[in-house]
Amino acid sequence: MLSLLVFGVVGVVYCGAATTMPPQTGGGAHSTQDHLLQVLQAMHKSNSFHHLPPSERILLVELLAAAEVDQVTHYIDRVGFARILTFIDHVTKIDSHEAHLLEEYLWKVCFISLIFSGTSKMDYVHRI
């Protein structure tokens, strides 16, 4: 899982095939952010939320709050990308479908943030 994620950052294109993701309708960053918010809200309401360790439940709630105010990349910067990878690993063990959707939209949000911030891909990789 980690090698796939790191490849996604280095290659800038995440190679995942999610056929169940909601279609995007030309909204750019806000559309992706909205879909991430929907995924996080669904995860928070799902049965798998209660199977997460308490620290992971807290992270999900904080990530959800960050998504509600369009601050996901700032939140990831604050907690560290390695912590997000650990969280995704925990979610994968409980529900791989939810983890895949979360992964897909987190990559999109981070990628869009990189494009609009002017941060180089390698600068972002070195933060990991």
N, CA, C and O atoms as a MOPAC input file, in Angstrom:
PM7 MOZYME 1SCF
protein

 N      0.81900 1    -1.19900 1     0.00000 1
 C      0.00000 1     0.00000 1     0.00000 1
 C      0.85300 1     1.24800 1     0.00000 1
 O      0.59700 1     2.16500 1    -0.78000 1
 N      1.87200 1     1.30800 1     0.86300 1
 C      2.70300 1     2.50300 1     0.93900 1
 C      3.44000 1     2.75500 1    -0.35600 1
 O      3.54700 1     3.90400 1    -0.78400 1
 N      3.95700 1     1.70900 1    -0.99900 1
 C      4.68500 1     1.91200 1    -2.24400 1
 C      3.77400 1     2.47000 1    -3.32400 1
 O      4.20200 1     3.29300 1    -4.13300 1
 N      2.51700 1     2.03000 1    -3.34500 1
 C      1.57500 1     2.54900 1    -4.30900 1
 C      1.31200 1     4.02900 1    -4.05800 1
 O      1.22600 1     4.81700 1    -5.00000 1
 N      1.18800 1     4.40000 1    -2.80700 1
 C      0.93500 1     5.79300 1    -2.47300 1
 C      2.11700 1     6.67200 1    -2.82700 1
 O      1.93700 1     7.74900 1    -3.39500 1
 N      3.32700 1     6.22900 1    -2.49900 1
 C      4.51100 1     7.02600 1    -2.81500 1
 C      4.66600 1     7.14300 1    -4.31000 1
 O      5.03800 1     8.20600 1    -4.80600 1
 N      4.39200 1     6.07500 1    -5.04900 1
 C      4.44000 1     6.14800 1    -6.50000 1
 C      3.47800 1     7.21200 1    -7.00400 1
 O      3.79100 1     7.94400 1    -7.94300 1
 N      2.30100 1     7.30000 1    -6.37800 1
 C      1.32200 1     8.29100 1    -6.79500 1
 C      1.83500 1     9.70200 1    -6.64300 1
 O      1.55700 1    10.54800 1    -7.49300 1
 N      2.58100 1     9.98500 1    -5.58200 1
 C      3.11900 1    11.33100 1    -5.38200 1
 C      4.24300 1    11.59700 1    -6.36500 1
 O      4.27700 1    12.65400 1    -6.99500 1
 N      5.15900 1    10.65600 1    -6.50300 1
 C      6.30100 1    10.85800 1    -7.38300 1
 C      5.84000 1    10.95800 1    -8.82200 1
 O      6.31300 1    11.81700 1    -9.56700 1
 N      4.92300 1    10.09100 1    -9.22200 1
 C      4.44000 1    10.09400 1   -10.59000 1
 C      3.37000 1    11.13900 1   -10.82900 1
 O      2.97700 1    11.35600 1   -11.97500 1
 N      2.90100 1    11.77200 1    -9.82100 1
 C      1.88000 1    12.80600 1    -9.82100 1
 C      0.52600 1    12.28500 1   -10.29700 1
 O     -0.48300 1    12.97100 1   -10.13300 1
 N      0.48100 1    11.11000 1   -10.87100 1
 C     -0.79300 1    10.54100 1   -11.28400 1
 C     -1.01300 1     9.30000 1   -10.45400 1
 O     -0.19400 1     8.38100 1   -10.47300 1
 N     -2.09100 1     9.26600 1    -9.74000 1
 C     -2.40700 1     8.09300 1    -8.93000 1
 C     -3.08900 1     7.08600 1    -9.83000 1
 O     -4.08900 1     7.39700 1   -10.47600 1
 N     -2.56200 1     5.90600 1    -9.87300 1
 C     -3.05800 1     4.87500 1   -10.79000 1
 C     -4.05500 1     3.97700 1   -10.10000 1
 O     -3.75600 1     2.81000 1    -9.84500 1
 N     -5.21300 1     4.47800 1    -9.79600 1
 C     -6.26700 1     3.67900 1    -9.19200 1
 C     -7.49500 1     3.72700 1   -10.07600 1
 O     -7.77400 1     4.75000 1   -10.70200 1
 N     -8.22200 1     2.64100 1   -10.13200 1
 C     -9.42000 1     2.61400 1   -10.96400 1
 C    -10.64000 1     2.55800 1   -10.05700 1
 O    -11.05000 1     1.47800 1    -9.63200 1
 N    -11.20700 1     3.68500 1    -9.76600 1
 C    -12.38900 1     3.72100 1    -8.90200 1
 C    -13.61200 1     3.94900 1    -9.76800 1
 O    -13.86800 1     5.06300 1   -10.22400 1
 N    -14.34900 1     2.90100 1    -9.98700 1
 C    -15.52600 1     3.02300 1   -10.83500 1
 C    -16.74400 1     3.47400 1   -10.04600 1
 O    -17.78100 1     3.78400 1   -10.63300 1
 N    -16.63200 1     3.51400 1    -8.71500 1
 C    -17.79200 1     3.88000 1    -7.91900 1
 C    -17.72800 1     5.32200 1    -7.42500 1
 O    -18.56300 1     5.74400 1    -6.62400 1
 N    -16.74600 1     6.07200 1    -7.89800 1
 C    -16.62900 1     7.45900 1    -7.45200 1
 C    -17.69700 1     8.30600 1    -8.12900 1
 O    -18.06800 1     8.04100 1    -9.27200 1
 N    -18.19000 1     9.31900 1    -7.43500 1
 C    -19.16600 1    10.20900 1    -8.05500 1
 C    -18.52600 1    10.94200 1    -9.22900 1
 O    -17.35600 1    11.31600 1    -9.14400 1
 N    -19.24800 1    11.15500 1   -10.31100 1
 C    -18.67300 1    11.84700 1   -11.45900 1
 C    -18.39400 1    13.29800 1   -11.13000 1
 O    -19.13400 1    13.93800 1   -10.38200 1
 N    -17.31000 1    13.80900 1   -11.70100 1
 C    -16.99200 1    15.21700 1   -11.49500 1
 C    -17.65800 1    16.03000 1   -12.58300 1
 O    -17.76400 1    15.60400 1   -13.73300 1
 N    -18.09900 1    17.19900 1   -12.19600 1
 C    -18.82200 1    18.04100 1   -13.13800 1
 C    -18.14200 1    19.38000 1   -13.28400 1
 O    -18.74100 1    20.41900 1   -13.00700 1
 N    -16.90000 1    19.36500 1   -13.71700 1
 C    -16.19800 1    20.58100 1   -14.07600 1
 C    -16.00300 1    21.59200 1   -12.97600 1
 O    -15.73700 1    22.75400 1   -13.28400 1
 N    -16.11700 1    21.22800 1   -11.70600 1
 C    -15.97400 1    22.18200 1   -10.63000 1
 C    -14.55700 1    22.38600 1   -10.16400 1
 O    -14.31500 1    23.22300 1    -9.29400 1
 N    -13.60100 1    21.64100 1   -10.71600 1
 C    -12.20300 1    21.79600 1   -10.33800 1
 C    -11.96200 1    21.45000 1    -8.89100 1
 O    -12.43900 1    20.42800 1    -8.39800 1
 N    -11.21400 1    22.30800 1    -8.20600 1
 C    -10.81400 1    22.04500 1    -6.82600 1
 C    -12.02500 1    21.90900 1    -5.90000 1
 O    -12.04600 1    21.03400 1    -5.03400 1
 N    -13.02000 1    22.75800 1    -6.07400 1
 C    -14.17900 1    22.68800 1    -5.18100 1
 C    -14.96600 1    21.40900 1    -5.38900 1
 O    -15.47800 1    20.83400 1    -4.42800 1
 N    -15.07100 1    20.95200 1    -6.63800 1
 C    -15.78900 1    19.71500 1    -6.91200 1
 C    -15.09400 1    18.53900 1    -6.24300 1
 O    -15.75000 1    17.70400 1    -5.61900 1
 N    -13.78300 1    18.46600 1    -6.36500 1
 C    -13.01500 1    17.39700 1    -5.72400 1
 C    -13.12700 1    17.49000 1    -4.21900 1
 O    -13.31000 1    16.47500 1    -3.54700 1
 N    -13.02000 1    18.68900 1    -3.68100 1
 C    -13.13300 1    18.89700 1    -2.23800 1
 C    -14.50300 1    18.46300 1    -1.74700 1
 O    -14.61700 1    17.86100 1    -0.67800 1
 N    -15.54800 1    18.76200 1    -2.51800 1
 C    -16.90200 1    18.36700 1    -2.13600 1
 C    -17.04500 1    16.84800 1    -2.11900 1
 O    -17.68500 1    16.29200 1    -1.22700 1
 N    -16.45300 1    16.18000 1    -3.09900 1
 C    -16.53000 1    14.71800 1    -3.14000 1
 C    -15.75300 1    14.10400 1    -1.98600 1
 O    -16.18800 1    13.10800 1    -1.40700 1
 N    -14.60800 1    14.68500 1    -1.64300 1
 C    -13.85200 1    14.20900 1    -0.48200 1
 C    -14.70200 1    14.36900 1     0.77300 1
 O    -14.74400 1    13.47200 1     1.61500 1
 N    -15.36300 1    15.48500 1     0.89900 1
 C    -16.23400 1    15.72000 1     2.05000 1
 C    -17.33700 1    14.66200 1     2.11400 1
 O    -17.64500 1    14.15800 1     3.19400 1
 N    -17.92500 1    14.32500 1     0.98500 1
 C    -18.97200 1    13.29700 1     0.94800 1
 C    -18.42800 1    11.94500 1     1.39300 1
 O    -19.08800 1    11.22600 1     2.14300 1
 N    -17.23000 1    11.59700 1     0.93500 1
 C    -16.60500 1    10.32400 1     1.32300 1
 C    -16.35600 1    10.30800 1     2.82300 1
 O    -16.64900 1     9.31400 1     3.48800 1
 N    -15.81800 1    11.40200 1     3.36500 1
 C    -15.53000 1    11.47500 1     4.80100 1
 C    -16.81500 1    11.41900 1     5.63300 1
 O    -16.85200 1    10.77200 1     6.67900 1
 N    -17.85000 1    12.08700 1     5.17200 1
 C    -19.13100 1    12.04200 1     5.88600 1
 C    -19.70700 1    10.63200 1     5.88800 1
 O    -20.23300 1    10.17400 1     6.90100 1
 N    -19.60700 1     9.94500 1     4.75200 1
 C    -20.10500 1     8.57400 1     4.67200 1
 C    -19.29700 1     7.65200 1     5.58600 1
 O    -19.85800 1     6.77300 1     6.24000 1
 N    -17.98300 1     7.85400 1     5.63000 1
 C    -17.14300 1     7.05000 1     6.50700 1
 C    -17.50100 1     7.28300 1     7.96800 1
 O    -17.52700 1     6.34200 1     8.76100 1
 N    -17.77600 1     8.53300 1     8.32400 1
 C    -18.10600 1     8.88200 1     9.70200 1
 C    -19.41900 1     8.21700 1    10.13700 1
 O    -19.58800 1     7.86400 1    11.30400 1
 N    -20.33600 1     8.05400 1     9.19200 1
 C    -21.63100 1     7.45300 1     9.50600 1
 C    -21.64100 1     5.92900 1     9.35900 1
 O    -22.59700 1     5.26500 1     9.76200 1
 N    -20.56800 1     5.38100 1     8.77900 1
 C    -20.55200 1     3.93600 1     8.49700 1
 C    -20.23000 1     3.12400 1     9.74700 1
 O    -19.73000 1     3.64800 1    10.74200 1
 N    -20.52500 1     1.86000 1     9.66700 1
 C    -20.25000 1     0.93500 1    10.76300 1
 C    -18.74300 1     0.78700 1    10.98900 1
 O    -18.30500 1     0.55600 1    12.11600 1
 N    -17.96300 1     0.91700 1     9.93800 1
 C    -16.50900 1     0.75000 1    10.06900 1
 C    -15.88300 1     1.82300 1    10.96400 1
 O    -14.82400 1     1.60200 1    11.55200 1
 N    -16.53400 1     2.98200 1    11.06700 1
 C    -16.02300 1     4.04800 1    11.93700 1
 C    -15.85800 1     3.53400 1    13.36800 1
 O    -14.87500 1     3.85600 1    14.03600 1
 N    -16.80900 1     2.74700 1    13.83100 1
 C    -16.78100 1     2.24400 1    15.20600 1
 C    -15.75400 1     1.13900 1    15.40900 1
 O    -15.43200 1     0.79400 1    16.54600 1
 N    -15.24100 1     0.58700 1    14.33000 1
 C    -14.20700 1    -0.42800 1    14.42300 1
 C    -12.79900 1     0.16600 1    14.39100 1
 O    -11.81900 1    -0.54400 1    14.61900 1
 N    -12.69900 1     1.44600 1    14.11400 1
 C    -11.38800 1     2.10500 1    14.11600 1
 C    -10.92400 1     2.33000 1    15.55200 1
 O    -11.74900 1     2.52800 1    16.44400 1
 N     -9.60900 1     2.30000 1    15.78300 1
 C     -9.10300 1     2.66800 1    17.11100 1
 C     -9.47700 1     4.12600 1    17.40800 1
 O     -9.66200 1     4.91300 1    16.48000 1
 N     -9.58800 1     4.49000 1    18.67900 1
 C     -9.98100 1     5.86400 1    19.03900 1
 C     -9.12500 1     6.94600 1    18.37200 1
 O     -9.65900 1     7.96900 1    17.94300 1
 N     -7.82900 1     6.74000 1    18.28100 1
 C     -6.96100 1     7.75500 1    17.66300 1
 C     -7.30000 1     7.94500 1    16.18600 1
 O     -7.18500 1     9.05000 1    15.65700 1
 N     -7.71600 1     6.86800 1    15.52300 1
 C     -8.08100 1     6.96400 1    14.10700 1
 C     -9.45500 1     7.62000 1    13.94000 1
 O     -9.69100 1     8.33500 1    12.96600 1
 N    -10.34600 1     7.37600 1    14.87900 1
 C    -11.65300 1     8.04800 1    14.83800 1
 C    -11.47300 1     9.55600 1    15.00000 1
 O    -12.13400 1    10.34800 1    14.32800 1
 N    -10.57700 1     9.93600 1    15.89500 1
 C    -10.30200 1    11.36900 1    16.09500 1
 C     -9.74100 1    11.98300 1    14.81500 1
 O    -10.14700 1    13.07100 1    14.40800 1
 N     -8.80600 1    11.27600 1    14.18800 1
 C     -8.21600 1    11.80200 1    12.95800 1
 C     -9.28000 1    11.95100 1    11.87200 1
 O     -9.28200 1    12.94100 1    11.14000 1
 N    -10.18000 1    10.97900 1    11.76200 1
 C    -11.24200 1    11.06900 1    10.75900 1
 C    -12.13200 1    12.28100 1    11.01600 1
 O    -12.48200 1    13.00200 1    10.08100 1
 N    -12.49400 1    12.50500 1    12.25900 1
 C    -13.34400 1    13.65400 1    12.59400 1
 C    -12.60600 1    14.96100 1    12.29500 1
 O    -13.20000 1    15.90000 1    11.76700 1
 N    -11.32000 1    15.02300 1    12.62900 1
 C    -10.53700 1    16.22300 1    12.33900 1
 C    -10.39100 1    16.44000 1    10.83500 1
 O    -10.47800 1    17.57100 1    10.35700 1
 N    -10.17000 1    15.35800 1    10.09000 1
 C    -10.05700 1    15.45700 1     8.63200 1
 C    -11.38800 1    15.90200 1     8.03000 1
 O    -11.41100 1    16.68800 1     7.08400 1
 N    -12.47800 1    15.40700 1     8.56900 1
 C    -13.80800 1    15.81500 1     8.13700 1
 C    -14.01600 1    17.31200 1     8.39300 1
 O    -14.52000 1    18.03100 1     7.53000 1
 N    -13.63000 1    17.76800 1     9.56900 1
 C    -13.75600 1    19.19700 1     9.88800 1
 C    -12.89800 1    20.03800 1     8.94200 1
 O    -13.31800 1    21.10800 1     8.50100 1
 N    -11.70300 1    19.55300 1     8.63500 1
 C    -10.82300 1    20.28100 1     7.71000 1
 C    -11.44100 1    20.33800 1     6.31700 1
 O    -11.35600 1    21.36200 1     5.63900 1
 N    -12.06000 1    19.24300 1     5.89000 1
 C    -12.69600 1    19.21800 1     4.56900 1
 C    -13.89000 1    20.17700 1     4.50800 1
 O    -14.15800 1    20.77600 1     3.46700 1
 N    -14.59500 1    20.31600 1     5.61800 1
 C    -15.75300 1    21.21500 1     5.64600 1
 C    -15.35900 1    22.66800 1     5.42700 1
 O    -16.17100 1    23.46100 1     4.95100 1
 N    -14.12700 1    23.02900 1     5.76600 1
 C    -13.67300 1    24.42000 1     5.60300 1
 C    -12.54300 1    24.52900 1     4.57900 1
 O    -11.77900 1    25.49400 1     4.59200 1
 N    -12.44100 1    23.52700 1     3.68500 1
 C    -11.43200 1    23.51800 1     2.61200 1
 C    -10.00700 1    23.69200 1     3.12000 1
 O     -9.22700 1    24.45700 1     2.55300 1
 N     -9.67300 1    22.98100 1     4.18700 1
 C     -8.33700 1    23.08500 1     4.77900 1
 C     -7.63400 1    21.72400 1     4.86700 1
 O     -6.80600 1    21.50900 1     5.75200 1
 N     -7.96400 1    20.81100 1     3.95500 1
 C     -7.41900 1    19.46100 1     4.01600 1
 C     -5.89700 1    19.46200 1     3.88900 1
 O     -5.21300 1    18.80300 1     4.67200 1
 N     -5.36300 1    20.18900 1     2.91700 1
 C     -3.90100 1    20.17500 1     2.74000 1
 C     -3.19700 1    20.79900 1     3.94200 1
 O     -2.11000 1    20.35700 1     4.31400 1
 N     -3.78900 1    21.80100 1     4.54300 1
 C     -3.19400 1    22.39500 1     5.74500 1
 C     -3.21700 1    21.38900 1     6.89500 1
 O     -2.26800 1    21.30700 1     7.67500 1
 N     -4.30100 1    20.63100 1     6.99600 1
 C     -4.39500 1    19.62100 1     8.04100 1
 C     -3.34300 1    18.53200 1     7.82400 1
 O     -2.67600 1    18.11000 1     8.76800 1
 N     -3.20100 1    18.08600 1     6.59000 1
 C     -2.19100 1    17.07200 1     6.28400 1
 C     -0.79400 1    17.59200 1     6.59900 1
 O      0.03600 1    16.85800 1     7.13500 1
 N     -0.53500 1    18.83400 1     6.27500 1
 C      0.76400 1    19.43700 1     6.61100 1
 C      0.99300 1    19.44700 1     8.12100 1
 O      2.11200 1    19.23800 1     8.59100 1
 N     -0.07300 1    19.69000 1     8.87100 1
 C      0.04700 1    19.78200 1    10.32300 1
 C      0.30300 1    18.42000 1    10.97900 1
 O      1.17000 1    18.29800 1    11.84500 1
 N     -0.45600 1    17.39900 1    10.56300 1
 C     -0.30700 1    16.09100 1    11.20700 1
 C      0.80000 1    15.25500 1    10.57200 1
 O      1.31300 1    14.32200 1    11.18900 1
 N      1.15600 1    15.58800 1     9.36300 1
 C      2.19500 1    14.84800 1     8.65300 1
 C      1.60300 1    13.80200 1     7.72400 1
 O      0.61800 1    13.13800 1     8.04500 1
 N      2.22300 1    13.67700 1     6.58300 1
 C      1.71900 1    12.75300 1     5.58400 1
 C      1.83800 1    11.30200 1     6.04100 1
 O      0.99100 1    10.47200 1     5.71100 1
 N      2.88000 1    11.00000 1     6.79400 1
 C      3.05900 1     9.63700 1     7.30100 1
 C      1.88000 1     9.24300 1     8.19500 1
 O      1.44800 1     8.09100 1     8.18400 1
 N      1.36600 1    10.19400 1     8.96200 1
 C      0.22300 1     9.92000 1     9.84200 1
 C     -1.02900 1     9.60700 1     9.01500 1
 O     -1.81300 1     8.73200 1     9.38000 1
 N     -1.21100 1    10.32000 1     7.91200 1
 C     -2.34300 1    10.06800 1     7.02300 1
 C     -2.22000 1     8.67400 1     6.40400 1
 O     -3.21600 1     7.96200 1     6.27800 1
 N     -1.00500 1     8.28300 1     6.01900 1
 C     -0.79500 1     6.94700 1     5.46300 1
 C     -1.11700 1     5.86400 1     6.48700 1
 O     -1.68300 1     4.82700 1     6.14200 1
 N     -0.76000 1     6.10300 1     7.73800 1
 C     -1.08500 1     5.15300 1     8.80400 1
 C     -2.60400 1     5.03500 1     8.96100 1
 O     -3.13900 1     3.93700 1     9.11500 1
 N     -3.28100 1     6.17100 1     8.92100 1
 C     -4.74000 1     6.18300 1     9.01200 1
 C     -5.36400 1     5.38500 1     7.86800 1
 O     -6.24900 1     4.56000 1     8.09700 1
 N     -4.90900 1     5.62500 1     6.64600 1
 C     -5.44700 1     4.91100 1     5.48400 1
 C     -5.19000 1     3.40900 1     5.62600 1
 O     -6.03100 1     2.59600 1     5.24400 1
 N     -4.04100 1     3.04700 1     6.17000 1
 C     -3.73400 1     1.63800 1     6.39100 1
 C     -4.73500 1     1.01200 1     7.36500 1
 O     -5.19900 1    -0.10600 1     7.13900 1
 N     -5.07100 1     1.72200 1     8.44200 1
 C     -6.07500 1     1.21700 1     9.38700 1
 C     -7.44100 1     1.06400 1     8.71200 1
 O     -8.12600 1     0.06100 1     8.91000 1
 N     -7.82500 1     2.04700 1     7.92700 1
 C     -9.12300 1     1.98900 1     7.25000 1
 C     -9.15000 1     0.81800 1     6.26900 1
 O    -10.16600 1     0.13500 1     6.14600 1
 N     -8.04100 1     0.58600 1     5.57400 1
 C     -7.96600 1    -0.51200 1     4.60000 1
 C     -8.23300 1    -1.85500 1     5.25700 1
 O     -8.88400 1    -2.71500 1     4.66300 1
 N     -7.74200 1    -2.04700 1     6.47100 1
 C     -7.94300 1    -3.31700 1     7.17400 1
 C     -9.40300 1    -3.54500 1     7.53600 1
 O     -9.82300 1    -4.68600 1     7.72900 1
 N    -10.17500 1    -2.47900 1     7.63000 1
 C    -11.59000 1    -2.58900 1     8.00300 1
 C    -12.49800 1    -2.56500 1     6.78000 1
 O    -13.41900 1    -3.37500 1     6.67100 1
 N    -12.24300 1    -1.64000 1     5.86400 1
 C    -13.07700 1    -1.51900 1     4.67000 1
 C    -12.21900 1    -0.98900 1     3.52200 1
 O    -11.97000 1     0.21200 1     3.42800 1
 N    -11.77900 1    -1.87800 1     2.66600 1
 C    -10.87100 1    -1.48600 1     1.58300 1
 C    -11.54600 1    -0.55000 1     0.57900 1
 O    -10.87900 1     0.28600 1    -0.03100 1
 N    -12.85000 1    -0.68200 1     0.40500 1
 C    -13.55600 1     0.20000 1    -0.52600 1
 C    -13.54600 1     1.64500 1    -0.01700 1
 O    -13.25300 1     2.57100 1    -0.77400 1
 N    -13.86300 1     1.83200 1     1.24900 1
 C    -13.81700 1     3.18400 1     1.82800 1
 C    -12.39600 1     3.74700 1     1.75500 1
 O    -12.20000 1     4.91800 1     1.43000 1
 N    -11.42000 1     2.91000 1     2.05500 1
 C    -10.03300 1     3.35900 1     2.00800 1
 C     -9.65000 1     3.78200 1     0.60300 1
 O     -8.95500 1     4.78200 1     0.42000 1
 N    -10.09500 1     3.03300 1    -0.38300 1
 C     -9.76900 1     3.36200 1    -1.76700 1
 C    -10.37600 1     4.70800 1    -2.17400 1
 O     -9.70300 1     5.53500 1    -2.78900 1
 N    -11.63300 1     4.92300 1    -1.83500 1
 C    -12.26900 1     6.19900 1    -2.16200 1
 C    -11.56900 1     7.36000 1    -1.45500 1
 O    -11.31400 1     8.40000 1    -2.06200 1
 N    -11.26400 1     7.17700 1    -0.17800 1
 C    -10.57100 1     8.21300 1     0.57700 1
 C     -9.23100 1     8.52300 1    -0.06200 1
 O     -8.88200 1     9.68700 1    -0.26100 1
 N     -8.49300 1     7.49600 1    -0.37900 1
 C     -7.18100 1     7.64100 1    -1.00700 1
 C     -7.28100 1     8.42800 1    -2.31500 1
 O     -6.51100 1     9.35600 1    -2.56400 1
 N     -8.23100 1     8.04000 1    -3.12400 1
 C     -8.41300 1     8.67500 1    -4.43600 1
 C     -8.66000 1    10.17700 1    -4.29600 1
 O     -8.02600 1    10.97700 1    -4.98400 1
 N     -9.57200 1    10.55700 1    -3.41500 1
 C     -9.89300 1    11.97500 1    -3.27600 1
 C     -8.81700 1    12.75300 1    -2.53200 1
 O     -8.60000 1    13.92900 1    -2.82300 1
 N     -8.14200 1    12.12500 1    -1.58500 1
 C     -7.02300 1    12.81300 1    -0.93300 1
 C     -5.94100 1    13.12800 1    -1.95200 1
 O     -5.37900 1    14.22300 1    -1.94000 1
 N     -5.64400 1    12.18300 1    -2.83000 1
 C     -4.63900 1    12.44700 1    -3.86900 1
 C     -5.06600 1    13.58900 1    -4.75900 1
 O     -4.25800 1    14.45700 1    -5.09200 1
 N     -6.32900 1    13.59800 1    -5.14800 1
 C     -6.80600 1    14.67200 1    -6.01500 1
 C     -6.71100 1    16.02600 1    -5.32600 1
 O     -6.27300 1    17.00400 1    -5.93200 1
 N     -7.11900 1    16.08500 1    -4.06800 1
 C     -7.04600 1    17.35400 1    -3.32700 1
 C     -5.59700 1    17.80800 1    -3.20500 1
 O     -5.29400 1    18.98200 1    -3.41800 1
 N     -4.70400 1    16.88900 1    -2.86500 1
 C     -3.28800 1    17.24500 1    -2.71800 1
 C     -2.69000 1    17.65300 1    -4.05400 1
 O     -1.91300 1    18.60500 1    -4.11500 1
 N     -3.03700 1    16.95000 1    -5.11900 1
 C     -2.51800 1    17.26900 1    -6.44600 1
 C     -2.99100 1    18.64700 1    -6.88900 1
 O     -2.19900 1    19.44400 1    -7.39200 1
 N     -4.26100 1    18.92900 1    -6.70800 1
 C     -4.79400 1    20.24100 1    -7.08400 1
 C     -4.12000 1    21.32900 1    -6.25700 1
 O     -3.80700 1    22.40300 1    -6.77200 1
 N     -3.90100 1    21.05200 1    -4.98200 1
 C     -3.21700 1    22.01700 1    -4.12900 1
 C     -1.80400 1    22.28800 1    -4.62900 1
 O     -1.34800 1    23.43200 1    -4.62100 1
 N     -1.11200 1    21.24200 1    -5.06300 1
 C      0.24100 1    21.41200 1    -5.60300 1
 C      0.23500 1    22.29200 1    -6.84100 1
 O      1.09600 1    23.15600 1    -7.00300 1
 N     -0.73700 1    22.07100 1    -7.70900 1
 C     -0.82000 1    22.84800 1    -8.94600 1
 C     -1.05000 1    24.32200 1    -8.64000 1
 O     -0.38200 1    25.18700 1    -9.20600 1
 N     -1.98700 1    24.60900 1    -7.75300 1
 C     -2.33700 1    25.99500 1    -7.48000 1
 C     -1.36500 1    26.69900 1    -6.54200 1
 O     -1.31700 1    27.92900 1    -6.51200 1
 N     -0.58700 1    25.93300 1    -5.77200 1
 C      0.34400 1    26.56600 1    -4.84700 1
 C      1.70400 1    26.82200 1    -5.47800 1
 O      2.48300 1    27.62800 1    -4.97000 1
 N      1.99300 1    26.14600 1    -6.57400 1
 C      3.29300 1    26.30200 1    -7.20400 1
 C      4.38000 1    25.47300 1    -6.53500 1
 O      5.55500 1    25.60600 1    -6.87700 1
 N      4.00400 1    24.61600 1    -5.58100 1
 C      4.96900 1    23.75200 1    -4.91200 1
 C      5.40500 1    22.67200 1    -5.88900 1
 O      4.57700 1    22.07700 1    -6.57900 1
 N      6.70300 1    22.42200 1    -5.94500 1
 C      7.17300 1    21.37800 1    -6.85000 1
 C      6.82600 1    20.01000 1    -6.28800 1
 O      6.65800 1    19.84000 1    -5.08100 1
 N      6.72400 1    19.04600 1    -7.18000 1
 C      6.39900 1    17.66300 1    -6.77200 1
 C      7.46200 1    17.15300 1    -5.80600 1
 O      7.12800 1    16.48400 1    -4.82800 1
 N      8.71300 1    17.44800 1    -6.05600 1
 C      9.78000 1    16.92400 1    -5.22400 1
 C      9.75100 1    17.54800 1    -3.82000 1
 O     10.08900 1    16.87600 1    -2.84600 1
 N      9.35800 1    18.80200 1    -3.70700 1
 C      9.22400 1    19.41500 1    -2.39600 1
 C      8.19400 1    18.66000 1    -1.57700 1
 O      8.38900 1    18.44000 1    -0.38100 1
 N      7.10600 1    18.26400 1    -2.20600 1
 C      6.04900 1    17.55300 1    -1.49900 1
 C      6.52300 1    16.15600 1    -1.10100 1
 O      6.23700 1    15.69600 1     0.00500 1
 N      7.23800 1    15.48800 1    -1.98800 1
 C      7.76000 1    14.15400 1    -1.69500 1
 C      8.71900 1    14.20500 1    -0.52900 1
 O      8.70700 1    13.30500 1     0.31100 1
 N      9.55000 1    15.22900 1    -0.45000 1
 C     10.52400 1    15.33500 1     0.65100 1
 C      9.83900 1    15.54800 1     1.98800 1
 O     10.43100 1    15.25000 1     3.02500 1
 N      8.61100 1    16.05300 1     2.00200 1
 C      7.89600 1    16.22500 1     3.26700 1
 C      7.46300 1    14.89000 1     3.84500 1
 O      7.24500 1    14.78100 1     5.05200 1
 N      7.33800 1    13.88600 1     3.01100 1
 C      6.93600 1    12.55200 1     3.48600 1
 C      8.06700 1    12.01900 1     4.26400 1
 O      7.99200 1    10.90400 1     4.77900 1

